[in-house]
């Protein structure tokens, strides 16, 4: 793929993200809190997450392995940073899931398609399209790489911490609903989504790439409408314990 065709690919992905963003304000993706049988046959949540997230982990490894730049130190570090998230999301997070929830195969398939395309966006740029001299060893001391890595690390911490808070809201056998508190839930009702958005913003900065920026746009397009629905649901369900002046949806103090 040439650089020109790669940028066309990124433009198409951005346009689709805008469409998805608009659609998700009218249609709830039928998994998790908004599971709906209308989305078709389902599988166990744990298996569903592995099937949905593992392809990007594997695809990035393949893109790295078959690249002529696979020994470039900075690019390998970027790979490790990216894969750290998906190692957790694909193989650790599913093990920690509690309950007997299910995930529609249609949602899994859509996730696999996007994740595979995203691997081509990120891995394609890092290992094939970017100028060969762009990520020299001096990039590790560049302010963009340092700031982006800090943001990514902070975002991953927030994401994992928030997932843990949600996971531990109920004791075994308890089917009640609770308003998540603590951590970044002090500021947003979807702190786990905020953490993920922060991660990929950091990745876009540390790679200083349009492909990284497109991933941030996709992350927001996918998660912001869902965060808005969760916000409305919590505000209705926990009206007496909901601080509308302080709590935002996904970005503290802003939205």
PyMOL commands that set and color helices and strands:
alter all, ss='L'
color gray80, all
select helices_A, chain A and resi 3-23+32-34+37-39+45-65+73-96+105-129+137-141+143-167+183-186+191-207+210-237+239-241
alter helices_A, ss='H'
color red, helices_A
select strands_A, chain A and resi 42-44+102-104
alter strands_A, ss='S'
color yellow, strands_A
deselect
rebuild
show_as cartoon
